Amino acid sequence: MKLLLAVLAFACSTFAQAQAFPSRPVTIVVPYPPGGLIDLVARALQPFLQTELGVPVVAENHAGAGGNVGAEVVARAVPDGYTLLLANPSLAISPTLYKKLNYRPIGDLAYVGRYGSVPNVLVVNPAQPFKTAQELIAFAKQHPGKLNYGSPGYGTSPQLSSELFKSMTGTYIVHIPFRGAGPATAALLGGEIEMMIDNIPPQVGNIKAGKVRALAVTSLKRQSVLPDVPTMDEIGLKGYEVVSWFGLATRAGTPREAVMRLNTALNNATRDAKLREILESRGATVVQGTPEDFENFVKAEIAKFAPVIKRTGVQVE
């Protein structure tokens, strides 16, 4: 009888703890340096999620290995829901791109919810003579290896976008990887590289200020934030489409009650008109759904990107 009472008391205590979640600060691990899309959307969400959860929410940058350093931090965290990952396309790309990963995107993470997507944009330093994507392609074909493109690192959506661009145009453009979109953009503005494909949100300000020239977007439809910029499909690369996405994940094994509390908070936060305005004004589309929706989406993305990565021949040790 005493044993039964003890078991019941433990079960009630565990349930009460789960119901009380969260009772202390929550950390969002941002797997890239400041300045890029993933950092931007994490910090845009931070105050709204904090309001919904009723506890402090802190964003921490853990950059490296194309987003995998930060992902591993969360995959090795205590499974209690207090350590979140700003989930992004690297989770779908890395299983095929890397010969060895220290975590499993499906298995070591519990998906909370996706909350947005955004296409990429091809930008060049305005000192370059290219006024259109066609002019850039023609130059690259005539001068193999003379152009350099930057990326936030191997396995990122911008890097794969660039490799797909090279594959579909039959050009040879040298890849210069950086430790994030911020450093890559700084190199582009400084003239160290001639071009890059980056997520739209962090480049909108640079495009409108004339610091970079936008030549094409990677969605199948033009973007309202850049209405005069053609799609890759429109410039002749039929069917070209690469779209970035972002959401929240936590450690696998986190109590279901905590995951659902986070999912509800995330969906409530993204219903806020102010947050939607912030995201949509930078070229992002708000998405909502369940944890299962997000996990199934990631599984589908892994299957979609695998043949693309194999076709480009890119692989990282």
ZADO-1210 file (C-alpha; in nm, 4 decimals, padded with zeros to 6 digits):
<atoms>
<atom x="00.0000" y="00.0000" z="00.0000" code="MET" pos="1"/>
<atom x="00.2817" y="00.2365" z="00.0933" code="LYS" pos="2"/>
<atom x="00.4551" y="00.1569" z="-00.2368" code="LEU" pos="3"/>
<atom x="00.1360" y="00.2312" z="-00.4292" code="LEU" pos="4"/>
<atom x="00.0940" y="00.5624" z="-00.2479" code="LEU" pos="5"/>
<atom x="00.4552" y="00.6526" z="-00.3210" code="ALA" pos="6"/>
<atom x="00.4113" y="00.5773" z="-00.6921" code="VAL" pos="7"/>
<atom x="00.0914" y="00.7828" z="-00.7029" code="LEU" pos="8"/>
<atom x="00.2595" y="01.0695" z="-00.5190" code="ALA" pos="9"/>
<atom x="00.5514" y="01.0649" z="-00.7665" code="PHE" pos="10"/>
<atom x="00.3136" y="01.0575" z="-01.0633" code="ALA" pos="11"/>
<atom x="00.1128" y="01.3472" z="-00.9236" code="CYS" pos="12"/>
<atom x="00.4313" y="01.5414" z="-00.8536" code="SER" pos="13"/>
<atom x="00.5594" y="01.4810" z="-01.2088" code="THR" pos="14"/>
<atom x="00.2241" y="01.5850" z="-01.3555" code="PHE" pos="15"/>
<atom x="00.2153" y="01.8995" z="-01.1412" code="ALA" pos="16"/>
<atom x="00.5653" y="01.9932" z="-01.2548" code="GLN" pos="17"/>
<atom x="00.4673" y="01.9466" z="-01.6179" code="ALA" pos="18"/>
<atom x="00.1503" y="02.1510" z="-01.5650" code="GLN" pos="19"/>
<atom x="00.3551" y="02.4265" z="-01.4005" code="ALA" pos="20"/>
<atom x="00.5868" y="02.4587" z="-01.7013" code="PHE" pos="21"/>
<atom x="00.7529" y="02.6991" z="-01.7424" code="PRO" pos="22"/>
<atom x="00.8643" y="02.8181" z="-01.4008" code="SER" pos="23"/>
<atom x="01.2059" y="02.9603" z="-01.4930" code="ARG" pos="24"/>
<atom x="01.3799" y="03.1275" z="-01.7911" code="PRO" pos="25"/>
<atom x="01.3701" y="02.9598" z="-02.1320" code="VAL" pos="26"/>
<atom x="01.6668" y="02.9742" z="-02.3716" code="THR" pos="27"/>
<atom x="01.6434" y="02.9822" z="-02.7506" code="ILE" pos="28"/>
<atom x="01.9651" y="02.8506" z="-02.9034" code="VAL" pos="29"/>
<atom x="02.0343" y="03.0382" z="-03.2286" code="VAL" pos="30"/>
<atom x="02.2699" y="02.8153" z="-03.4335" code="PRO" pos="31"/>
<atom x="02.4187" y="03.1028" z="-03.6384" code="TYR" pos="32"/>
<atom x="02.5949" y="03.4322" z="-03.5582" code="PRO" pos="33"/>
<atom x="02.4087" y="03.7629" z="-03.5250" code="PRO" pos="34"/>
<atom x="02.2992" y="03.9326" z="-03.8467" code="GLY" pos="35"/>
<atom x="02.1351" y="03.6561" z="-04.0474" code="GLY" pos="36"/>
<atom x="01.7777" y="03.5369" z="-04.0938" code="LEU" pos="37"/>
<atom x="01.7804" y="03.2805" z="-03.8130" code="ILE" pos="38"/>
<atom x="01.9108" y="03.5331" z="-03.5609" code="ASP" pos="39"/>
<atom x="01.6660" y="03.7966" z="-03.6854" code="LEU" pos="40"/>
<atom x="01.3545" y="03.5781" z="-03.6564" code="VAL" pos="41"/>
<atom x="01.4652" y="03.4451" z="-03.3157" code="ALA" pos="42"/>
<atom x="01.4995" y="03.7936" z="-03.1725" code="ARG" pos="43"/>
<atom x="01.1755" y="03.9066" z="-03.3358" code="ALA" pos="44"/>
<atom x="00.9937" y="03.6192" z="-03.1633" code="LEU" pos="45"/>
<atom x="01.1705" y="03.6511" z="-02.8274" code="GLN" pos="46"/>
<atom x="00.9618" y="03.9271" z="-02.6582" code="PRO" pos="47"/>
<atom x="00.6305" y="03.7882" z="-02.7853" code="PHE" pos="48"/>
<atom x="00.7106" y="03.4339" z="-02.6687" code="LEU" pos="49"/>
<atom x="00.8221" y="03.5769" z="-02.3350" code="GLN" pos="50"/>
<atom x="00.4848" y="03.7445" z="-02.2915" code="THR" pos="51"/>
<atom x="00.3007" y="03.4232" z="-02.3754" code="GLU" pos="52"/>
<atom x="00.5080" y="03.2027" z="-02.1428" code="LEU" pos="53"/>
<atom x="00.5251" y="03.4527" z="-01.8570" code="GLY" pos="54"/>
<atom x="00.8966" y="03.3887" z="-01.7925" code="VAL" pos="55"/>
<atom x="01.2149" y="03.5438" z="-01.9354" code="PRO" pos="56"/>
<atom x="01.3156" y="03.4122" z="-02.2780" code="VAL" pos="57"/>
<atom x="01.6817" y="03.4519" z="-02.3719" code="VAL" pos="58"/>
<atom x="01.8370" y="03.4049" z="-02.7166" code="ALA" pos="59"/>
<atom x="02.1934" y="03.2679" z="-02.7279" code="GLU" pos="60"/>
<atom x="02.4084" y="03.2307" z="-03.0412" code="ASN" pos="61"/>
<atom x="02.5929" y="02.8996" z="-03.0788" code="HIS" pos="62"/>
<atom x="02.7358" y="02.9183" z="-03.4305" code="ALA" pos="63"/>
<atom x="02.9367" y="02.6664" z="-03.6280" code="GLY" pos="64"/>
<atom x="02.9259" y="02.3703" z="-03.8662" code="ALA" pos="65"/>
<atom x="02.6372" y="02.5016" z="-04.0729" code="GLY" pos="66"/>
<atom x="02.4027" y="02.5212" z="-03.7762" code="GLY" pos="67"/>
<atom x="02.4934" y="02.1809" z="-03.6336" code="ASN" pos="68"/>
<atom x="02.6821" y="02.3098" z="-03.3274" code="VAL" pos="69"/>
<atom x="02.3680" y="02.4766" z="-03.1960" code="GLY" pos="70"/>
<atom x="02.1501" y="02.1809" z="-03.2883" code="ALA" pos="71"/>
<atom x="02.3794" y="01.9473" z="-03.0950" code="GLU" pos="72"/>
<atom x="02.3627" y="02.1759" z="-02.7892" code="VAL" pos="73"/>
<atom x="01.9853" y="02.1279" z="-02.7816" code="VAL" pos="74"/>
<atom x="02.0024" y="01.7577" z="-02.8679" code="ALA" pos="75"/>
<atom x="02.2258" y="01.7079" z="-02.5617" code="ARG" pos="76"/>
<atom x="02.0294" y="01.9366" z="-02.3270" code="ALA" pos="77"/>
<atom x="01.8121" y="01.8221" z="-02.0378" code="VAL" pos="78"/>
<atom x="01.4772" y="01.7090" z="-02.1841" code="PRO" pos="79"/>
<atom x="01.2639" y="01.9567" z="-01.9920" code="ASP" pos="80"/>
<atom x="01.1625" y="02.2145" z="-02.2556" code="GLY" pos="81"/>
<atom x="01.3769" y="02.4958" z="-02.1190" code="TYR" pos="82"/>
<atom x="01.6321" y="02.4776" z="-02.3999" code="THR" pos="83"/>
<atom x="01.4901" y="02.5446" z="-02.7460" code="LEU" pos="84"/>
<atom x="01.6452" y="02.5383" z="-03.0915" code="LEU" pos="85"/>
<atom x="01.5655" y="02.7925" z="-03.3599" code="LEU" pos="86"/>
<atom x="01.5067" y="02.5128" z="-03.6097" code="ALA" pos="87"/>
<atom x="01.5966" y="02.5826" z="-03.9722" code="ASN" pos="88"/>
<atom x="01.6759" y="02.4072" z="-04.3046" code="PRO" pos="89"/>
<atom x="02.0113" y="02.2768" z="-04.1791" code="SER" pos="90"/>
<atom x="01.8137" y="02.0040" z="-03.9993" code="LEU" pos="91"/>
<atom x="01.6883" y="01.8790" z="-04.3366" code="ALA" pos="92"/>
<atom x="02.0145" y="01.9322" z="-04.5236" code="ILE" pos="93"/>
<atom x="02.2754" y="01.8012" z="-04.2801" code="SER" pos="94"/>
<atom x="02.1758" y="01.4304" z="-04.2794" code="PRO" pos="95"/>
<atom x="02.2748" y="01.4041" z="-04.6472" code="THR" pos="96"/>
<atom x="02.5425" y="01.6732" z="-04.6600" code="LEU" pos="97"/>
<atom x="02.7548" y="01.5556" z="-04.3660" code="TYR" pos="98"/>
<atom x="02.9176" y="01.2148" z="-04.3583" code="LYS" pos="99"/>
<atom x="02.8845" y="01.2125" z="-03.9795" code="LYS" pos="100"/>
<atom x="02.6552" y="01.4048" z="-03.7444" code="LEU" pos="101"/>
<atom x="02.6745" y="01.4047" z="-03.3655" code="ASN" pos="102"/>
<atom x="02.2977" y="01.4210" z="-03.3379" code="TYR" pos="103"/>
<atom x="01.9917" y="01.2949" z="-03.5275" code="ARG" pos="104"/>
<atom x="01.7471" y="01.5581" z="-03.6563" code="PRO" pos="105"/>
<atom x="01.4765" y="01.2907" z="-03.6394" code="ILE" pos="106"/>
<atom x="01.5187" y="01.1093" z="-03.3100" code="GLY" pos="107"/>
<atom x="01.7125" y="01.3501" z="-03.0889" code="ASP" pos="108"/>
<atom x="01.4813" y="01.6502" z="-03.1209" code="LEU" pos="109"/>
<atom x="01.1168" y="01.7099" z="-03.0336" code="ALA" pos="110"/>
<atom x="00.9548" y="01.9515" z="-03.2766" code="TYR" pos="111"/>
<atom x="00.7462" y="02.2285" z="-03.1221" code="VAL" pos="112"/>
<atom x="00.6164" y="02.4120" z="-03.4276" code="GLY" pos="113"/>
<atom x="00.7080" y="02.5924" z="-03.7475" code="ARG" pos="114"/>
<atom x="00.6282" y="02.9617" z="-03.7560" code="TYR" pos="115"/>
<atom x="00.7543" y="03.0981" z="-04.0851" code="GLY" pos="116"/>
<atom x="00.9180" y="03.0584" z="-04.4235" code="SER" pos="117"/>
<atom x="01.1040" y="03.2900" z="-04.6569" code="VAL" pos="118"/>
<atom x="01.2717" y="03.2645" z="-04.9982" code="PRO" pos="119"/>
<atom x="01.6268" y="03.3690" z="-05.0740" code="ASN" pos="120"/>
<atom x="01.7565" y="03.6454" z="-05.2996" code="VAL" pos="121"/>
<atom x="02.0579" y="03.6667" z="-05.5314" code="LEU" pos="122"/>
<atom x="02.2487" y="03.9876" z="-05.4568" code="VAL" pos="123"/>
<atom x="02.5701" y="04.1343" z="-05.5960" code="VAL" pos="124"/>
<atom x="02.8006" y="04.4147" z="-05.4942" code="ASN" pos="125"/>
<atom x="02.6763" y="04.7241" z="-05.6835" code="PRO" pos="126"/>
<atom x="03.0295" y="04.7924" z="-05.8053" code="ALA" pos="127"/>
<atom x="02.9931" y="04.4846" z="-06.0258" code="GLN" pos="128"/>
<atom x="02.8736" y="04.5512" z="-06.3829" code="PRO" pos="129"/>
<atom x="02.5860" y="04.3005" z="-06.3687" code="PHE" pos="130"/>
<atom x="02.2464" y="04.4684" z="-06.3893" code="LYS" pos="131"/>
<atom x="02.0577" y="04.1425" z="-06.4435" code="THR" pos="132"/>
<atom x="02.0984" y="03.7771" z="-06.3529" code="ALA" pos="133"/>
<atom x="02.1388" y="03.6955" z="-06.7214" code="GLN" pos="134"/>
<atom x="02.4389" y="03.9298" z="-06.7416" code="GLU" pos="135"/>
<atom x="02.5941" y="03.7648" z="-06.4358" code="LEU" pos="136"/>
<atom x="02.5421" y="03.4178" z="-06.5848" code="ILE" pos="137"/>
<atom x="02.6966" y="03.5244" z="-06.9160" code="ALA" pos="138"/>
<atom x="03.0021" y="03.6670" z="-06.7369" code="PHE" pos="139"/>
<atom x="03.0425" y="03.3558" z="-06.5201" code="ALA" pos="140"/>
<atom x="03.0327" y="03.1325" z="-06.8284" code="LYS" pos="141"/>
<atom x="03.2951" y="03.3437" z="-07.0042" code="GLN" pos="142"/>
<atom x="03.5195" y="03.3647" z="-06.6948" code="HIS" pos="143"/>
<atom x="03.5047" y="03.0313" z="-06.5057" code="PRO" pos="144"/>
<atom x="03.6352" y="03.0620" z="-06.1483" code="GLY" pos="145"/>
<atom x="03.6694" y="03.4395" z="-06.1542" code="LYS" pos="146"/>
<atom x="03.3583" y="03.5074" z="-05.9459" code="LEU" pos="147"/>
<atom x="03.3340" y="03.4206" z="-05.5748" code="ASN" pos="148"/>
<atom x="03.0121" y="03.3704" z="-05.3858" code="TYR" pos="149"/>
<atom x="02.9753" y="03.3802" z="-05.0099" code="GLY" pos="150"/>
<atom x="02.7469" y="03.1751" z="-04.7870" code="SER" pos="151"/>
<atom x="02.6694" y="03.1345" z="-04.4146" code="PRO" pos="152"/>
<atom x="02.8475" y="02.7983" z="-04.4334" code="GLY" pos="153"/>
<atom x="02.8237" y="02.4512" z="-04.5824" code="TYR" pos="154"/>
<atom x="02.4804" y="02.2976" z="-04.5740" code="GLY" pos="155"/>
<atom x="02.2856" y="02.6181" z="-04.5382" code="THR" pos="156"/>
<atom x="01.9901" y="02.7047" z="-04.7590" code="SER" pos="157"/>
<atom x="02.1824" y="02.9949" z="-04.9223" code="PRO" pos="158"/>
<atom x="02.4772" y="02.7673" z="-05.0024" code="GLN" pos="159"/>
<atom x="02.2572" y="02.5002" z="-05.1564" code="LEU" pos="160"/>
<atom x="02.0678" y="02.7706" z="-05.3455" code="SER" pos="161"/>
<atom x="02.3993" y="02.8845" z="-05.4917" code="SER" pos="162"/>
<atom x="02.5106" y="02.5342" z="-05.5826" code="GLU" pos="163"/>
<atom x="02.1773" y="02.4671" z="-05.7512" code="LEU" pos="164"/>
<atom x="02.2179" y="02.7979" z="-05.9377" code="PHE" pos="165"/>
<atom x="02.5623" y="02.6873" z="-06.0585" code="LYS" pos="166"/>
<atom x="02.4319" y="02.3458" z="-06.1587" code="SER" pos="167"/>
<atom x="02.1374" y="02.4825" z="-06.3559" code="MET" pos="168"/>
<atom x="02.3416" y="02.7544" z="-06.5299" code="THR" pos="169"/>
<atom x="02.6485" y="02.5398" z="-06.6030" code="GLY" pos="170"/>
<atom x="02.8812" y="02.7904" z="-06.4357" code="THR" pos="171"/>
<atom x="03.1835" y="02.7561" z="-06.2094" code="TYR" pos="172"/>
<atom x="03.1725" y="03.0081" z="-05.9242" code="ILE" pos="173"/>
<atom x="03.4054" y="02.9665" z="-05.6241" code="VAL" pos="174"/>
<atom x="03.2419" y="02.9090" z="-05.2857" code="HIS" pos="175"/>
<atom x="03.3735" y="03.1130" z="-04.9899" code="ILE" pos="176"/>
<atom x="03.2080" y="02.9880" z="-04.6687" code="PRO" pos="177"/>
<atom x="03.1689" y="03.2187" z="-04.3678" code="PHE" pos="178"/>
<atom x="03.0529" y="03.1621" z="-04.0105" code="ARG" pos="179"/>
<atom x="02.7129" y="03.3119" z="-04.0778" code="GLY" pos="180"/>
<atom x="02.5204" y="03.5427" z="-04.3083" code="ALA" pos="181"/>
<atom x="02.6370" y="03.8526" z="-04.1213" code="GLY" pos="182"/>
<atom x="03.0088" y="03.7986" z="-04.1943" code="PRO" pos="183"/>
<atom x="02.9295" y="03.6938" z="-04.5529" code="ALA" pos="184"/>
<atom x="02.7276" y="04.0115" z="-04.6080" code="THR" pos="185"/>
<atom x="03.0102" y="04.2209" z="-04.4621" code="ALA" pos="186"/>
<atom x="03.2462" y="04.0602" z="-04.7143" code="ALA" pos="187"/>
<atom x="03.0018" y="04.1357" z="-04.9966" code="LEU" pos="188"/>
<atom x="02.9664" y="04.5001" z="-04.8924" code="LEU" pos="189"/>
<atom x="03.3440" y="04.5268" z="-04.8622" code="GLY" pos="190"/>
<atom x="03.4040" y="04.3867" z="-05.2098" code="GLY" pos="191"/>
<atom x="03.5808" y="04.0719" z="-05.0885" code="GLU" pos="192"/>
<atom x="03.3235" y="03.8594" z="-05.2746" code="ILE" pos="193"/>
<atom x="03.1170" y="03.9503" z="-05.5780" code="GLU" pos="194"/>
<atom x="02.7848" y="03.7815" z="-05.5013" code="MET" pos="195"/>
<atom x="02.5812" y="03.5715" z="-05.2627" code="MET" pos="196"/>
<atom x="02.2378" y="03.4175" z="-05.2294" code="ILE" pos="197"/>
<atom x="02.0950" y="03.5035" z="-04.8895" code="ASP" pos="198"/>
<atom x="01.7639" y="03.4945" z="-04.7063" code="ASN" pos="199"/>
<atom x="01.5499" y="03.7946" z="-04.8012" code="ILE" pos="200"/>
<atom x="01.4857" y="03.9497" z="-04.4536" code="PRO" pos="201"/>
<atom x="01.8430" y="04.0535" z="-04.3620" code="PRO" pos="202"/>
<atom x="01.9038" y="04.1866" z="-04.7165" code="GLN" pos="203"/>
<atom x="01.5927" y="04.4031" z="-04.7596" code="VAL" pos="204"/>
<atom x="01.7541" y="04.7046" z="-04.5919" code="GLY" pos="205"/>
<atom x="02.0740" y="04.6690" z="-04.7949" code="ASN" pos="206"/>
<atom x="01.8764" y="04.6368" z="-05.1200" code="ILE" pos="207"/>
<atom x="01.6611" y="04.9411" z="-05.0526" code="LYS" pos="208"/>
<atom x="01.9647" y="05.1450" z="-04.9460" code="ALA" pos="209"/>
<atom x="02.1499" y="05.0519" z="-05.2662" code="GLY" pos="210"/>
<atom x="02.4280" y="04.8751" z="-05.0783" code="LYS" pos="211"/>
<atom x="02.3645" y="04.5583" z="-05.2800" code="VAL" pos="212"/>
<atom x="02.1814" y="04.4907" z="-05.6071" code="ARG" pos="213"/>
<atom x="01.9097" y="04.2233" z="-05.6123" code="ALA" pos="214"/>
<atom x="01.8967" y="04.0130" z="-05.9299" code="LEU" pos="215"/>
<atom x="01.6527" y="03.7283" z="-05.8565" code="ALA" pos="216"/>
<atom x="01.4507" y="03.5603" z="-05.5813" code="VAL" pos="217"/>
<atom x="01.4387" y="03.1842" z="-05.5268" code="THR" pos="218"/>
<atom x="01.0607" y="03.1452" z="-05.4939" code="SER" pos="219"/>
<atom x="00.8329" y="03.0569" z="-05.7838" code="LEU" pos="220"/>
<atom x="00.6387" y="03.3794" z="-05.7294" code="LYS" pos="221"/>
<atom x="00.7697" y="03.7348" z="-05.6928" code="ARG" pos="222"/>
<atom x="00.7816" y="03.8725" z="-05.3399" code="GLN" pos="223"/>
<atom x="00.5717" y="04.1726" z="-05.2356" code="SER" pos="224"/>
<atom x="00.8652" y="04.3159" z="-05.0416" code="VAL" pos="225"/>
<atom x="01.0752" y="04.3079" z="-05.3651" code="LEU" pos="226"/>
<atom x="00.8113" y="04.3370" z="-05.6395" code="PRO" pos="227"/>
<atom x="01.0549" y="04.4421" z="-05.9148" code="ASP" pos="228"/>
<atom x="01.2935" y="04.1507" z="-05.8629" code="VAL" pos="229"/>
<atom x="01.2262" y="03.8526" z="-06.0959" code="PRO" pos="230"/>
<atom x="01.2219" y="03.4890" z="-05.9885" code="THR" pos="231"/>
<atom x="01.4877" y="03.2381" z="-06.0895" code="MET" pos="232"/>
<atom x="01.2152" y="03.0680" z="-06.2911" code="ASP" pos="233"/>
<atom x="01.1462" y="03.3917" z="-06.4785" code="GLU" pos="234"/>
<atom x="01.5116" y="03.4407" z="-06.5731" code="ILE" pos="235"/>
<atom x="01.5139" y="03.0999" z="-06.7397" code="GLY" pos="236"/>
<atom x="01.5918" y="02.8513" z="-06.4623" code="LEU" pos="237"/>
<atom x="01.2617" y="02.6664" z="-06.4925" code="LYS" pos="238"/>
<atom x="01.1361" y="02.5064" z="-06.1752" code="GLY" pos="239"/>
<atom x="01.4079" y="02.6581" z="-05.9568" code="TYR" pos="240"/>
<atom x="01.2737" y="02.6930" z="-05.6020" code="GLU" pos="241"/>
<atom x="01.4478" y="02.7004" z="-05.2632" code="VAL" pos="242"/>
<atom x="01.2636" y="02.8379" z="-04.9605" code="VAL" pos="243"/>
<atom x="01.4039" y="02.8724" z="-04.6082" code="SER" pos="244"/>
<atom x="01.1929" y="02.8055" z="-04.3007" code="TRP" pos="245"/>
<atom x="01.2148" y="02.8403" z="-03.9267" code="PHE" pos="246"/>
<atom x="01.0495" y="02.7087" z="-03.6119" code="GLY" pos="247"/>
<atom x="01.1205" y="02.5814" z="-03.2610" code="LEU" pos="248"/>
<atom x="01.2406" y="02.2412" z="-03.1425" code="ALA" pos="249"/>
<atom x="01.3625" y="02.1043" z="-02.8118" code="THR" pos="250"/>
<atom x="01.5273" y="01.7900" z="-02.6775" code="ARG" pos="251"/>
<atom x="01.3577" y="01.4590" z="-02.7514" code="ALA" pos="252"/>
<atom x="01.1996" y="01.3121" z="-02.4408" code="GLY" pos="253"/>
<atom x="01.0639" y="01.6455" z="-02.3213" code="THR" pos="254"/>
<atom x="00.7245" y="01.5907" z="-02.1525" code="PRO" pos="255"/>
<atom x="00.4342" y="01.6193" z="-02.3945" code="ARG" pos="256"/>
<atom x="00.2681" y="01.8799" z="-02.1708" code="GLU" pos="257"/>
<atom x="00.5731" y="02.1078" z="-02.2002" code="ALA" pos="258"/>
<atom x="00.5905" y="02.0660" z="-02.5802" code="VAL" pos="259"/>
<atom x="00.2219" y="02.1514" z="-02.6150" code="MET" pos="260"/>
<atom x="00.2563" y="02.4520" z="-02.3821" code="ARG" pos="261"/>
<atom x="00.5378" y="02.5788" z="-02.6043" code="LEU" pos="262"/>
<atom x="00.3360" y="02.5089" z="-02.9201" code="ASN" pos="263"/>
<atom x="00.0372" y="02.7022" z="-02.7867" code="THR" pos="264"/>
<atom x="00.2593" y="02.9930" z="-02.6843" code="ALA" pos="265"/>
<atom x="00.4271" y="02.9953" z="-03.0268" code="LEU" pos="266"/>
<atom x="00.0977" y="02.9927" z="-03.2172" code="ASN" pos="267"/>
<atom x="-00.0454" y="03.2645" z="-02.9932" code="ASN" pos="268"/>
<atom x="00.2663" y="03.4775" z="-03.0399" code="ALA" pos="269"/>
<atom x="00.2497" y="03.4516" z="-03.4188" code="THR" pos="270"/>
<atom x="-00.1143" y="03.5617" z="-03.4144" code="ARG" pos="271"/>
<atom x="00.0000" y="03.8955" z="-03.2740" code="ASP" pos="272"/>
<atom x="-00.0363" y="04.1604" z="-03.5450" code="ALA" pos="273"/>
<atom x="00.2870" y="04.3320" z="-03.4414" code="LYS" pos="274"/>
<atom x="00.4984" y="04.0175" z="-03.4784" code="LEU" pos="275"/>
<atom x="00.3296" y="03.9304" z="-03.8083" code="ARG" pos="276"/>
<atom x="00.4063" y="04.2802" z="-03.9351" code="GLU" pos="277"/>
<atom x="00.7715" y="04.2477" z="-03.8339" code="ILE" pos="278"/>
<atom x="00.8096" y="03.9137" z="-04.0125" code="LEU" pos="279"/>
<atom x="00.6019" y="03.9936" z="-04.3196" code="GLU" pos="280"/>
<atom x="00.7651" y="04.3343" z="-04.3739" code="SER" pos="281"/>
<atom x="01.0961" y="04.1528" z="-04.4108" code="ARG" pos="282"/>
<atom x="00.9667" y="03.9017" z="-04.6647" code="GLY" pos="283"/>
<atom x="00.8624" y="03.6150" z="-04.4355" code="ALA" pos="284"/>
<atom x="00.5327" y="03.4270" z="-04.4467" code="THR" pos="285"/>
<atom x="00.3878" y="03.3276" z="-04.1069" code="VAL" pos="286"/>
<atom x="00.3043" y="02.9575" z="-04.0646" code="VAL" pos="287"/>
<atom x="00.1266" y="02.7806" z="-03.7774" code="GLN" pos="288"/>
<atom x="00.0621" y="02.4182" z="-03.6899" code="GLY" pos="289"/>
<atom x="00.1092" y="02.1294" z="-03.4488" code="THR" pos="290"/>
<atom x="00.4300" y="01.9574" z="-03.3364" code="PRO" pos="291"/>
<atom x="00.3363" y="01.6661" z="-03.5637" code="GLU" pos="292"/>
<atom x="00.2913" y="01.9007" z="-03.8582" code="ASP" pos="293"/>
<atom x="00.6422" y="02.0344" z="-03.8069" code="PHE" pos="294"/>
<atom x="00.8101" y="01.6954" z="-03.7640" code="GLU" pos="295"/>
<atom x="00.6400" y="01.5614" z="-04.0764" code="ASN" pos="296"/>
<atom x="00.7471" y="01.8741" z="-04.2638" code="PHE" pos="297"/>
<atom x="01.1118" y="01.8223" z="-04.1620" code="VAL" pos="298"/>
<atom x="01.0972" y="01.4582" z="-04.2708" code="LYS" pos="299"/>
<atom x="00.9621" y="01.5677" z="-04.6102" code="ALA" pos="300"/>
<atom x="01.2350" y="01.8323" z="-04.6411" code="GLU" pos="301"/>
<atom x="01.5048" y="01.5722" z="-04.5717" code="ILE" pos="302"/>
<atom x="01.3630" y="01.3578" z="-04.8517" code="ALA" pos="303"/>
<atom x="01.3403" y="01.6594" z="-05.0856" code="LYS" pos="304"/>
<atom x="01.6926" y="01.7889" z="-05.0324" code="PHE" pos="305"/>
<atom x="01.8720" y="01.4524" z="-05.0432" code="ALA" pos="306"/>
<atom x="01.8696" y="01.4184" z="-05.4247" code="PRO" pos="307"/>
<atom x="01.9518" y="01.7905" z="-05.4688" code="VAL" pos="308"/>
<atom x="02.2604" y="01.7608" z="-05.2489" code="ILE" pos="309"/>
<atom x="02.3710" y="01.4399" z="-05.4197" code="LYS" pos="310"/>
<atom x="02.3257" y="01.6005" z="-05.7602" code="ARG" pos="311"/>
<atom x="02.5474" y="01.8978" z="-05.6685" code="THR" pos="312"/>
<atom x="02.8187" y="01.6607" z="-05.5411" code="GLY" pos="313"/>
<atom x="02.8682" y="01.8635" z="-05.2215" code="VAL" pos="314"/>
<atom x="02.9595" y="01.6678" z="-04.9090" code="GLN" pos="315"/>
<atom x="03.1309" y="01.7689" z="-04.5843" code="VAL" pos="316"/>
<atom x="03.3491" y="01.5491" z="-04.3656" code="GLU" pos="317"/>
</atoms>
